[in-house]
Amino acid sequence: MPAISRRSLLGGLAVLAASPTLAATAEPLTVDGGDGRVTLNRFASGRTGKRPAVLVLHGSRGFDLRPQAYERYANALTADGIDAYFVRYYTQADEQAFETMHTRERREAYETGRFDAWAARVSSALSAVLAGADSSGRIGLLGFSLGGYVAAAAAARDERVSALAVLYGGMPDKIAPQVKHLPPMIELHGEADRNVPLASGEALVRLGKSVGAAAEIIRYPGKAHGFDFADNDPMTADAVSRVAGFFQARLSAA
């Protein structure tokens, strides 16, 4: 793993220390997703004028499992002048289907059949955000676990995506052979991940490089799946800082 700079660590620790108050200030929005409405929660930066944005895609359990973990990233992004949008890409039918699935195998089979539809719903949300009066026209995707797969699929199919950050995810197997384009990307992955193997993240980065994208993987020795959801782990601070810095560099460019 690249060395952790003092600036990166201190910046990330400041984010961890911040009170998680974003939930009270989120602005709910809905957009047409083709197969049903897509619900967004917008966290606006305090900066005026046109701003870039990042769409945040939840893991398989949604935003409600550990909202404060996702809010750390929104805090860091808005502090850098980037609007953050939490995208609830599941349909009502998805929610109902998941309630009946009690094995990992059944859930994964269902998810495999839904990646195309979920990526399309993300693109619908992206269109709505880009059409906003305060949009700079530059937008990124940030996905966690299952949301990382959805983000990668959407970025491969929608060239309006300017940057992609994936945490312990990859590219869906059925979509990977079709990929001709990916934006600049960063992938963060724990080396002890038993849910999504490190090899999946490495394959995504290799795929990005094969189509000409700037792509980097950050490996976290000894860390398991969802390592950045821990409240007091310095590696959480490092992950938040790296992701925010990546988007600030890629989305603020002219």
TORDRENNU-619395 format. One record per residue (C-alpha): residue number from 1; y, z, x. Coordinates in nm, 2 decimals. Last residue first. Layout:
// TORDRENNU-619395
<r NUM,<Y,Z,X>>,
...
This chain:
// TORDRENNU-619395
<r 254,<2.25,-1.61,-1.11>>,
<r 253,<2.01,-1.33,-1.00>>,
<r 252,<2.02,-1.01,-1.21>>,
<r 251,<1.67,-1.08,-1.35>>,
<r 250,<1.47,-1.09,-1.03>>,
<r 249,<1.63,-0.82,-0.83>>,
<r 248,<1.68,-0.57,-1.11>>,
<r 247,<1.34,-0.65,-1.24>>,
<r 246,<1.17,-0.57,-0.91>>,
<r 245,<1.38,-0.26,-0.86>>,
<r 244,<1.28,-0.12,-1.20>>,
<r 243,<0.91,-0.19,-1.13>>,
<r 242,<0.93,-0.03,-0.78>>,
<r 241,<1.11,0.28,-0.90>>,
<r 240,<0.88,0.34,-1.19>>,
<r 239,<0.57,0.30,-0.97>>,
<r 238,<0.71,0.53,-0.69>>,
<r 237,<0.80,0.80,-0.94>>,
<r 236,<0.45,0.79,-1.09>>,
<r 235,<0.32,0.80,-0.73>>,
<r 234,<0.50,1.12,-0.68>>,
<r 233,<0.28,1.28,-0.95>>,
<r 232,<0.45,1.52,-1.18>>,
<r 231,<0.44,1.36,-1.53>>,
<r 230,<0.12,1.16,-1.50>>,
<r 229,<0.15,0.84,-1.69>>,
<r 228,<0.17,0.64,-1.37>>,
<r 227,<-0.20,0.69,-1.30>>,
<r 226,<-0.29,0.49,-1.61>>,
<r 225,<-0.63,0.39,-1.46>>,
<r 224,<-0.72,0.59,-1.16>>,
<r 223,<-0.55,0.65,-0.82>>,
<r 222,<-0.74,0.71,-0.50>>,
<r 221,<-0.54,0.46,-0.30>>,
<r 220,<-0.25,0.30,-0.50>>,
<r 219,<-0.24,-0.08,-0.44>>,
<r 218,<0.08,-0.28,-0.48>>,
<r 217,<0.01,-0.64,-0.55>>,
<r 216,<0.27,-0.92,-0.48>>,
<r 215,<0.34,-1.26,-0.63>>,
<r 214,<0.60,-1.53,-0.56>>,
<r 213,<0.47,-1.81,-0.79>>,
<r 212,<0.35,-2.14,-0.66>>,
<r 211,<0.05,-2.21,-0.89>>,
<r 210,<-0.21,-2.07,-0.65>>,
<r 209,<0.02,-1.77,-0.57>>,
<r 208,<0.01,-1.66,-0.94>>,
<r 207,<-0.37,-1.70,-0.95>>,
<r 206,<-0.41,-1.49,-0.64>>,
<r 205,<-0.19,-1.22,-0.80>>,
<r 204,<-0.40,-1.23,-1.11>>,
<r 203,<-0.72,-1.21,-0.91>>,
<r 202,<-0.60,-0.90,-0.73>>,
<r 201,<-0.52,-0.73,-1.05>>,
<r 200,<-0.87,-0.80,-1.19>>,
<r 199,<-1.03,-0.70,-0.85>>,
<r 198,<-0.86,-0.35,-0.89>>,
<r 197,<-1.11,-0.30,-1.18>>,
<r 196,<-0.97,-0.23,-1.53>>,
<r 195,<-1.12,0.08,-1.67>>,
<r 194,<-1.27,0.23,-1.36>>,
<r 193,<-0.94,0.24,-1.16>>,
<r 192,<-1.00,0.40,-0.82>>,
<r 191,<-0.78,0.16,-0.63>>,
<r 190,<-0.49,0.22,-0.87>>,
<r 189,<-0.30,-0.10,-0.95>>,
<r 188,<0.05,-0.23,-0.96>>,
<r 187,<0.11,-0.60,-1.00>>,
<r 186,<0.44,-0.78,-0.92>>,
<r 185,<0.54,-1.12,-1.04>>,
<r 184,<0.76,-1.42,-0.99>>,
<r 183,<0.70,-1.65,-1.29>>,
<r 182,<0.36,-1.82,-1.37>>,
<r 181,<0.28,-2.19,-1.42>>,
<r 180,<-0.03,-2.41,-1.45>>,
<r 179,<-0.27,-2.17,-1.61>>,
<r 178,<-0.55,-2.33,-1.80>>,
<r 177,<-0.84,-2.18,-1.60>>,
<r 176,<-0.69,-1.83,-1.65>>,
<r 175,<-0.68,-1.84,-2.03>>,
<r 174,<-1.05,-1.77,-2.10>>,
<r 173,<-1.07,-1.50,-1.84>>,
<r 172,<-0.76,-1.31,-1.97>>,
<r 171,<-0.52,-1.25,-1.68>>,
<r 170,<-0.49,-0.91,-1.52>>,
<r 169,<-0.41,-0.55,-1.59>>,
<r 168,<-0.35,-0.22,-1.40>>,
<r 167,<0.03,-0.24,-1.44>>,
<r 166,<0.18,-0.59,-1.47>>,
<r 165,<0.53,-0.69,-1.40>>,
<r 164,<0.65,-1.05,-1.48>>,
<r 163,<0.98,-1.22,-1.41>>,
<r 162,<1.18,-1.51,-1.56>>,
<r 161,<0.99,-1.57,-1.88>>,
<r 160,<1.14,-1.88,-2.04>>,
<r 159,<0.85,-2.07,-1.91>>,
<r 158,<0.63,-1.95,-2.19>>,
<r 157,<0.25,-2.02,-2.16>>,
<r 156,<0.17,-1.84,-1.83>>,
<r 155,<0.42,-1.56,-1.92>>,
<r 154,<0.25,-1.50,-2.25>>,
<r 153,<-0.09,-1.47,-2.09>>,
<r 152,<0.03,-1.24,-1.82>>,
<r 151,<0.21,-1.02,-2.08>>,
<r 150,<-0.10,-1.00,-2.30>>,
<r 149,<-0.31,-0.90,-2.00>>,
<r 148,<-0.06,-0.64,-1.90>>,
<r 147,<-0.05,-0.52,-2.26>>,
<r 146,<-0.42,-0.45,-2.23>>,
<r 145,<-0.34,-0.23,-1.92>>,
<r 144,<0.04,-0.19,-1.92>>,
<r 143,<0.28,-0.49,-1.96>>,
<r 142,<0.63,-0.56,-1.84>>,
<r 141,<0.78,-0.89,-1.94>>,
<r 140,<1.11,-1.03,-1.81>>,
<r 139,<1.41,-1.20,-1.96>>,
<r 138,<1.71,-1.39,-1.83>>,
<r 137,<1.93,-1.57,-2.08>>,
<r 136,<2.22,-1.33,-2.04>>,
<r 135,<2.16,-1.19,-2.38>>,
<r 134,<2.45,-1.00,-2.55>>,
<r 133,<2.48,-1.24,-2.85>>,
<r 132,<2.11,-1.23,-2.92>>,
<r 131,<1.91,-1.55,-2.93>>,
<r 130,<1.72,-1.45,-2.61>>,
<r 129,<1.60,-1.14,-2.79>>,
<r 128,<1.47,-1.34,-3.09>>,
<r 127,<1.30,-1.60,-2.88>>,
<r 126,<1.13,-1.33,-2.67>>,
<r 125,<1.00,-1.16,-2.99>>,
<r 124,<0.85,-1.49,-3.10>>,
<r 123,<0.70,-1.53,-2.75>>,
<r 122,<0.54,-1.19,-2.78>>,
<r 121,<0.38,-1.30,-3.11>>,
<r 120,<0.24,-1.61,-2.94>>,
<r 119,<0.09,-1.40,-2.66>>,
<r 118,<-0.07,-1.18,-2.93>>,
<r 117,<-0.22,-1.48,-3.10>>,
<r 116,<-0.36,-1.62,-2.78>>,
<r 115,<-0.50,-1.29,-2.67>>,
<r 114,<-0.67,-1.21,-3.00>>,
<r 113,<-1.03,-1.34,-2.95>>,
<r 112,<-1.07,-1.14,-2.62>>,
<r 111,<-0.93,-0.83,-2.79>>,
<r 110,<-1.21,-0.84,-3.05>>,
<r 109,<-1.48,-0.86,-2.78>>,
<r 108,<-1.31,-0.58,-2.59>>,
<r 107,<-1.31,-0.36,-2.90>>,
<r 106,<-1.68,-0.42,-2.98>>,
<r 105,<-1.78,-0.35,-2.62>>,
<r 104,<-1.57,-0.03,-2.60>>,
<r 103,<-1.75,0.12,-2.90>>,
<r 102,<-1.62,0.28,-3.21>>,
<r 101,<-1.45,-0.01,-3.38>>,
<r 100,<-1.36,0.05,-3.75>>,
<r 99,<-1.01,0.18,-3.69>>,
<r 98,<-0.94,-0.11,-3.45>>,
<r 97,<-0.98,-0.36,-3.73>>,
<r 96,<-0.71,-0.19,-3.94>>,
<r 95,<-0.46,-0.19,-3.66>>,
<r 94,<-0.54,-0.55,-3.58>>,
<r 93,<-0.49,-0.64,-3.95>>,
<r 92,<-0.15,-0.47,-3.95>>,
<r 91,<-0.06,-0.69,-3.66>>,
<r 90,<-0.05,-0.56,-3.30>>,
<r 89,<0.25,-0.68,-3.08>>,
<r 88,<0.45,-0.36,-3.10>>,
<r 87,<0.72,-0.47,-2.85>>,
<r 86,<0.93,-0.20,-2.68>>,
<r 85,<1.25,-0.37,-2.59>>,
<r 84,<1.45,-0.27,-2.28>>,
<r 83,<1.81,-0.38,-2.20>>,
<r 82,<1.88,-0.41,-1.83>>,
<r 81,<2.20,-0.26,-1.68>>,
<r 80,<2.01,-0.08,-1.40>>,
<r 79,<2.02,0.25,-1.59>>,
<r 78,<1.87,0.06,-1.88>>,
<r 77,<1.57,-0.03,-1.67>>,
<r 76,<1.51,0.32,-1.53>>,
<r 75,<1.53,0.49,-1.87>>,
<r 74,<1.31,0.22,-2.02>>,
<r 73,<1.05,0.28,-1.75>>,
<r 72,<1.06,0.66,-1.81>>,
<r 71,<1.04,0.59,-2.18>>,
<r 70,<0.69,0.44,-2.14>>,
<r 69,<0.56,0.77,-2.00>>,
<r 68,<0.75,0.97,-2.26>>,
<r 67,<0.58,0.78,-2.54>>,
<r 66,<0.23,0.89,-2.44>>,
<r 65,<-0.01,0.80,-2.73>>,
<r 64,<0.27,0.67,-2.96>>,
<r 63,<0.33,0.35,-2.76>>,
<r 62,<0.01,0.18,-2.85>>,
<r 61,<-0.35,0.29,-2.78>>,
<r 60,<-0.45,-0.04,-2.62>>,
<r 59,<-0.17,-0.05,-2.37>>,
<r 58,<0.19,-0.12,-2.47>>,
<r 57,<0.40,-0.43,-2.40>>,
<r 56,<0.76,-0.38,-2.27>>,
<r 55,<1.00,-0.67,-2.32>>,
<r 54,<1.26,-0.67,-2.04>>,
<r 53,<1.62,-0.78,-2.09>>,
<r 52,<1.91,-0.94,-1.90>>,
<r 51,<2.27,-0.85,-2.00>>,
<r 50,<2.57,-1.03,-2.14>>,
<r 49,<2.88,-0.81,-2.17>>,
<r 48,<2.90,-0.43,-2.17>>,
<r 47,<2.69,-0.19,-1.98>>,
<r 46,<2.54,0.11,-2.15>>,
<r 45,<2.20,-0.05,-2.15>>,
<r 44,<2.04,-0.09,-2.49>>,
<r 43,<1.70,0.05,-2.58>>,
<r 42,<1.56,-0.17,-2.85>>,
<r 41,<1.25,-0.09,-3.05>>,
<r 40,<1.07,-0.40,-3.17>>,
<r 39,<0.84,-0.46,-3.47>>,
<r 38,<0.67,-0.80,-3.50>>,
<r 37,<0.64,-0.93,-3.86>>,
<r 36,<0.33,-1.11,-3.97>>,
<r 35,<0.12,-1.41,-3.86>>,
<r 34,<0.41,-1.62,-3.74>>,
<r 33,<0.58,-1.33,-3.56>>,
<r 32,<0.89,-1.31,-3.76>>,
<r 31,<1.12,-1.05,-3.61>>,
<r 30,<1.17,-0.68,-3.67>>,
<r 29,<1.42,-0.44,-3.52>>,
<r 28,<1.44,-0.06,-3.46>>,
<r 27,<1.73,0.07,-3.24>>,
<r 26,<1.61,0.34,-3.01>>,
<r 25,<1.85,0.63,-2.96>>,
<r 24,<1.63,0.92,-3.07>>,
<r 23,<1.33,0.79,-2.88>>,
<r 22,<1.54,0.76,-2.56>>,
<r 21,<1.57,1.13,-2.51>>,
<r 20,<1.31,1.18,-2.24>>,
<r 19,<1.51,1.43,-2.03>>,
<r 18,<1.56,1.29,-1.68>>,
<r 17,<1.35,1.46,-1.40>>,
<r 16,<1.11,1.17,-1.39>>,
<r 15,<1.39,0.92,-1.34>>,
<r 14,<1.54,1.13,-1.06>>,
<r 13,<1.20,1.14,-0.90>>,
<r 12,<1.20,0.76,-0.91>>,
<r 11,<1.53,0.73,-0.73>>,
<r 10,<1.42,0.99,-0.47>>,
<r 9,<1.09,0.80,-0.41>>,
<r 8,<1.25,0.46,-0.37>>,
<r 7,<1.53,0.59,-0.15>>,
<r 6,<1.29,0.77,0.07>>,
<r 5,<1.09,0.45,0.11>>,
<r 4,<0.72,0.44,0.02>>,
<r 3,<0.53,0.23,0.27>>,
<r 2,<0.35,-0.07,0.13>>,
<r 1,<0.00,0.00,0.00>>,
